[in-house]
Amino acid sequence: MRATKVVACKSTISRIVKCLLILYGIWPDTSCIMFCKVFWSISLTIIQFWHYQYLLAHFYSNDIFDLMDCLSTFVGYFKLLIKIIVFWWNQQIFNQILRTMAEDWRDCENNDIEMRKVISKAKMSHYVSNAIITLHTVAVLFYGINIILTDVDITDRTIEIPHIFRIELPFDIKTQSMYTFVLIIELIQLIMSSWGMGVINALLVALTLHVGGQIDILHCWLTELEFAKSADIHRINVIKIIQKHQKIIYFTENIETLYTFIALLQFVSNVMMICILGFLVITALDNPNATEKLMRSFSYYSVTNLEAFIFCYAGEYLINKSKVIGYAAYDSAWYDMEPKDRRILLLIILRSQKQLTLTIGKLMDLSLQRFTSIMNSAGSYISVLMAMQ
């Protein structure tokens, strides 16, 4: 039965996350990695340039909703490009993270209890990853479906041809079939870009849950200290616990190094996005196409808040899990140990008091309290806009 489960879950990172990381040139040792890097660098840069062209062309336009909508997607694509570049830049760190995860899985193969714990975290990671990717896909469909279903007369030169996102194309669309083709390409590109945002968040969840699984294993080892049959076995177990604890600390530091700048970018851009989207929601209320515009704004707003919540929850999860190590060491049978072993256990307790954390650019810790403060600020901003309306 256990062998079947191991085959079903070989890694905390799900298959869909791995495939998307390959697509973005992040997963190591793939034949198409250079092609993916070149493709996304060029395509995202071109889309950014077309957004910039639209902003220049419509800067003095009376339709403030379209202008702010363009600005929000511009910020979103810029954020995606920077995140991918950060992963490319820190490729060696990501490779080390993957090697450590593979070693942890191999170490658990001969122990049923440890294997059940890592499989439990892997299943949770797979469920959450699938939910994140699905939500990003649905959000994009809500964002662009009305444009696709709208019957646009291409021959009417008095109107501006609508696109899924606000861009200024360098060519004219002259036929209905060409317009349909362009919309399909835009939708596919937007879905793939949305997957890129989602997969980086899903990867953070997977890495955090992997740390949680390793801390659960360490908790079991600390609990079993009292059952050692001899002093030598007891000392070996203590050494093993220290090595595992140190490995968890190094693994978390690698995650922190990989994600700290991304978290800073995430929260700076999220504050901007929440303000822009809040403005769009308020301005859309008195618009004749309010339903369509609110649907576009709310889908984008939900994904933006989800990203902030995932980062904050991952930080909160690590903080709470790191406290467990100290509690487990204190609850162990330290009173039956030799004095020198007690001192070693005391060092574990002291080290666990320095909590495992993720930070926003090394400036502040990620936590649910941080997420609450962001949402309070967003609510205050929207309240002011509604009072001024």
Helices and strands as residue ranges (DSSP letters): H 2-8, H 15-23, H 33-57, H 64-89, H 91-107, H 112-149, H 176-223, G 224-227, H 231-284, H 290-331, G 334-336, H 339-352, E 359-360, E 364-365, H 368-388
